[in-house]
C-alpha cells in the first residue's frame, strides 16, 4: 500500500517520468514476492499457533502469519520502557514453564534484565527461541532481512512442533501404562 501511494504521489508530482516510477514500483513489488511467499507458507502451516514475544517488534509479521500472540500487556510495557505488572510477568513465566507457547520471539537489540530473564527461562523450559531485530542489519536488504527472520521463525516453529509432538506422545504413553 505504501509503495503504491508513494508511486502515485511521484507520478502526480512528476508525470513526465511516470513510466520510470511504474517500472520501479513493479521491480520493488516483485522483490517482495519471496517474502510474501514465505509468510504465506508459514501461515498455511502455523496459523493459530500460540507464541509470545518480549516486545511487539515482530507484531505485524506475526499477525500476517496468523500466529496467536500471547502476553501483549507485557510486550507493550517492555516497548514503552514501563514496568510490567506482577500478574503480567507471572502469566508470561507460566506460558514458558508450562510450554503454552511454541516459540519465544525476542528482540536481540533489547538488553533489559527482564528480557534476558524471560529468554533464559524459555531456554531452561526448552521453548524454542527466535531472535529478531528492530533495525535492518548492515549489509542486508529489507528483503534478505525479512527472509532471514522468517526462516528463523520457521525453524523455531518446527522445533516447537517437534517438542509439542514429543510431549503429547509422552503424555499418551503415560496414560496407557
MOKA-V136584 format. One record per residue. RES is the residue in one letter. PSI is psi in radians with two decimals (* if undefined). Layout:
res = [RES;RES]
psi = [PSI;PSI]
This chain:
res = [X;X;X;X;X;X;X;X;X;X;X;X;X;X;X;X;X;X;X;X;X;X;X;X;X;X;X;X;X;X;X;X;X;X;X;X;X;X;X;X;X;X;X;X;X;X;X;X;X;X;X;X;X;X;X;X;X;X;X;X;X;X;X;X;X;X;X;X;X;X;X;X;X;X;X;X;X;X;X;X;X;X;X;X;X;X;X;X;X;X;X;X;X;X;X;X;X;X;X;X;X;X;X;X;X;X;X;X;X;X;X;X;X;X;X;X;X;X;X;X;X;X;X;X;X;X;X;X;X;X;X;X;X;X;X;X;X;X;X;X;X;X;X;X;X;X;X;X;X;X;X;X;X;X;X;X;X;X;X;X;X;X;X;X;X;X;X;X;X;X;X;X;X;X;X;X;X]
psi = [-0.79;-0.79;-0.70;-0.71;-0.72;-0.76;-0.81;-0.72;-0.69;-0.75;-0.72;-0.67;-0.47;1.21;-0.40;-0.41;0.42;-0.78;-0.65;-0.76;-0.75;-0.71;-0.73;-0.67;-0.81;-0.73;-0.77;-0.84;-0.66;-0.63;-0.35;-0.20;-0.73;-0.63;-0.81;-0.68;-0.73;-0.72;-0.72;-0.70;-0.79;-0.67;-0.79;-0.59;-0.58;0.11;2.33;-0.12;2.26;2.26;2.97;2.92;2.72;-0.42;2.76;0.46;-0.47;0.30;-0.81;-0.72;-0.71;-0.60;-0.75;-0.59;-0.35;0.36;2.61;1.70;2.23;2.85;0.73;-0.64;-0.70;-0.82;-0.76;-0.64;-0.77;-0.78;-0.70;0.10;0.75;2.93;2.24;2.59;2.76;-0.68;-0.60;-0.68;-0.76;-0.71;-0.74;-0.85;-0.72;-0.73;-0.67;-0.89;-0.71;0.10;0.79;-0.18;2.63;-0.44;2.52;2.10;2.14;2.60;1.91;-0.18;-0.11;2.28;0.36;2.61;-0.72;-0.66;-0.81;-0.67;-0.77;-0.67;-0.79;-0.73;-0.72;-0.78;-0.74;-0.58;-0.02;0.63;2.14;2.53;2.70;2.22;2.36;2.83;2.66;-0.14;2.57;2.19;2.60;2.46;0.03;2.61;2.92;-0.76;-0.80;-0.59;-0.89;-0.73;-0.71;-0.66;-0.67;-0.68;-0.75;-0.71;-0.79;-0.75;-0.75;-0.73;-0.68;-0.71;-0.72;-0.63;-0.83;-0.75;-0.73;-0.71;-0.72;-0.71;-0.71;-0.73;-0.73;-0.68;-0.79;-0.76;-0.73;-0.59;-0.43;-0.13;*]
